[in-house]
Every structure is written in C-alpha cells, then in structure tokens.
Amino acid sequence: MASPSTPGPALRWSRPPSSLQSLERGRPTEVDFLNGYVLEQAAKAGVDVPLNAALTRLIHEIEQGQRRIGPDNMDELLAAAG
C-alpha cells in the first residue's frame, strides 16, 4: 500500500501537496485560510457546503492528533458529498 506521501497508481505528483507535507510534519496547514474562507463566504451567502465543511473538520482532526492520515478518510468525505 502506498504511504500518504507516496501516491498509488491513480495519483502522481513530483512533490506532495503542501498541506500533506505540513500534516506529515505535525505542523498546521493552510486549511483555515483556504477552506475556511470558502466556509465563511458560503455562510454569508446562505449556501451549504457540506464537503468543504467535512474536509476542513477532518484536516483539523488530523492536525490535533485525533485522526490519522489514510485512505479511509475518503469514505467520510464521500458521504458528505452526498
């Protein structure tokens, strides 16, 4: 099985995304700046963005050590996507 920073055959990158690098190093990500902005703007517009909210929460849980990085997190995101 591929590690989080070594993608499987369906996903290739020359360098892992910066958020993944931060998570693997135990550092905070840019999730509040990026996804948090989307959540704020959606709330102002009265628009529900469940996938973005779930992703933001999931990343916060990883940052806080409450969740591990792994492919099983995709099930929760897919459920949020409806």
Short mmCIF file of the C-alpha atoms (twelve columns), coordinates in Angstrom:
data_MODEL
# 
_entry.id   MODEL 
# 
loop_
_atom_site.group_PDB 
_atom_site.id 
_atom_site.type_symbol 
_atom_site.label_atom_id 
_atom_site.label_alt_id 
_atom_site.label_comp_id 
_atom_site.label_asym_id 
_atom_site.label_seq_id 
_atom_site.Cartn_x 
_atom_site.Cartn_y 
_atom_site.Cartn_z 
_atom_site.pdbx_PDB_model_num 
ATOM 1  C CA . MET A 1  0.000   0.000  0.000  1 
ATOM 2  C CA . ALA A 2  1.241   3.497  -0.797 1 
ATOM 3  C CA . SER A 3  2.042   5.802  2.087  1 
ATOM 4  C CA . PRO A 4  0.239   9.168  2.229  1 
ATOM 5  C CA . SER A 5  3.191   10.916 0.611  1 
ATOM 6  C CA . THR A 6  3.709   8.149  -1.952 1 
ATOM 7  C CA . PRO A 7  0.558   8.025  -4.065 1 
ATOM 8  C CA . GLY A 8  -0.792  4.875  -5.638 1 
ATOM 9  C CA . PRO A 9  -1.024  4.371  -9.403 1 
ATOM 10 C CA . ALA A 10 -4.082  6.629  -9.788 1 
ATOM 11 C CA . LEU A 11 -2.346  9.680  -8.330 1 
ATOM 12 C CA . ARG A 12 1.101   11.024 -9.194 1 
ATOM 13 C CA . TRP A 13 2.934   14.133 -8.105 1 
ATOM 14 C CA . SER A 14 6.529   15.229 -8.256 1 
ATOM 15 C CA . ARG A 15 6.204   16.729 -4.796 1 
ATOM 16 C CA . PRO A 16 3.427   16.106 -2.244 1 
ATOM 17 C CA . PRO A 17 0.932   18.947 -1.740 1 
ATOM 18 C CA . SER A 18 1.991   21.484 0.902  1 
ATOM 19 C CA . SER A 19 -0.934  20.648 3.198  1 
ATOM 20 C CA . LEU A 20 0.039   16.975 3.198  1 
ATOM 21 C CA . GLN A 21 3.654   17.905 3.895  1 
ATOM 22 C CA . SER A 22 2.501   20.027 6.845  1 
ATOM 23 C CA . LEU A 23 0.308   17.237 8.230  1 
ATOM 24 C CA . GLU A 24 3.098   14.681 7.941  1 
ATOM 25 C CA . ARG A 25 5.444   17.034 9.808  1 
ATOM 26 C CA . GLY A 26 2.882   17.700 12.534 1 
ATOM 27 C CA . ARG A 27 2.518   21.336 11.543 1 
ATOM 28 C CA . PRO A 28 -0.663  23.354 10.967 1 
ATOM 29 C CA . THR A 29 -1.937  23.561 7.407  1 
ATOM 30 C CA . GLU A 30 -3.438  26.437 5.427  1 
ATOM 31 C CA . VAL A 31 -6.916  24.894 5.756  1 
ATOM 32 C CA . ASP A 32 -8.375  27.843 7.653  1 
ATOM 33 C CA . PHE A 33 -7.047  30.315 5.103  1 
ATOM 34 C CA . LEU A 34 -8.195  28.299 2.084  1 
ATOM 35 C CA . ASN A 35 -11.228 26.239 3.056  1 
ATOM 36 C CA . GLY A 36 -12.156 28.484 5.961  1 
ATOM 37 C CA . TYR A 37 -12.617 31.348 3.529  1 
ATOM 38 C CA . VAL A 38 -14.979 29.224 1.444  1 
ATOM 39 C CA . LEU A 39 -16.955 28.315 4.579  1 
ATOM 40 C CA . GLU A 40 -17.231 31.983 5.603  1 
ATOM 41 C CA . GLN A 41 -18.368 33.131 2.174  1 
ATOM 42 C CA . ALA A 42 -20.851 30.270 1.863  1 
ATOM 43 C CA . ALA A 43 -22.335 31.115 5.266  1 
ATOM 44 C CA . LYS A 44 -22.707 34.769 4.252  1 
ATOM 45 C CA . ALA A 45 -24.466 33.707 1.060  1 
ATOM 46 C CA . GLY A 46 -26.646 31.133 2.819  1 
ATOM 47 C CA . VAL A 47 -25.124 28.289 0.817  1 
ATOM 48 C CA . ASP A 48 -24.483 24.852 2.321  1 
ATOM 49 C CA . VAL A 49 -21.035 23.432 1.532  1 
ATOM 50 C CA . PRO A 50 -21.005 20.074 3.361  1 
ATOM 51 C CA . LEU A 51 -17.992 18.600 1.572  1 
ATOM 52 C CA . ASN A 52 -15.864 21.652 2.290  1 
ATOM 53 C CA . ALA A 53 -17.020 21.651 5.930  1 
ATOM 54 C CA . ALA A 54 -16.233 17.937 6.295  1 
ATOM 55 C CA . LEU A 55 -12.788 18.357 4.722  1 
ATOM 56 C CA . THR A 56 -11.963 21.290 6.995  1 
ATOM 57 C CA . ARG A 57 -13.071 19.360 10.094 1 
ATOM 58 C CA . LEU A 58 -11.160 16.246 9.006  1 
ATOM 59 C CA . ILE A 59 -7.935  18.225 8.500  1 
ATOM 60 C CA . HIS A 60 -8.348  19.897 11.899 1 
ATOM 61 C CA . GLU A 61 -8.746  16.458 13.479 1 
ATOM 62 C CA . ILE A 62 -5.517  15.278 11.830 1 
ATOM 63 C CA . GLU A 63 -3.714  18.436 12.969 1 
ATOM 64 C CA . GLN A 64 -4.901  17.825 16.555 1 
ATOM 65 C CA . GLY A 65 -3.821  14.174 16.518 1 
ATOM 66 C CA . GLN A 66 -7.401  12.881 16.732 1 
ATOM 67 C CA . ARG A 67 -7.266  11.195 13.327 1 
ATOM 68 C CA . ARG A 68 -4.595  9.534  11.236 1 
ATOM 69 C CA . ILE A 69 -3.778  10.317 7.627  1 
ATOM 70 C CA . GLY A 70 -5.125  7.497  5.476  1 
ATOM 71 C CA . PRO A 71 -7.369  6.477  2.613  1 
ATOM 72 C CA . ASP A 72 -10.192 5.505  4.993  1 
ATOM 73 C CA . ASN A 73 -10.866 9.230  5.468  1 
ATOM 74 C CA . MET A 74 -12.226 9.304  1.921  1 
ATOM 75 C CA . ASP A 75 -15.318 7.327  2.969  1 
ATOM 76 C CA . GLU A 76 -16.376 10.149 5.275  1 
ATOM 77 C CA . LEU A 77 -15.737 12.773 2.596  1 
ATOM 78 C CA . LEU A 78 -17.710 10.802 0.023  1 
ATOM 79 C CA . ALA A 79 -20.618 10.522 2.457  1 
ATOM 80 C CA . ALA A 80 -20.520 14.293 2.978  1 
ATOM 81 C CA . ALA A 81 -20.617 14.797 -0.786 1 
ATOM 82 C CA . GLY A 82 -23.959 13.034 -0.801 1 
# 
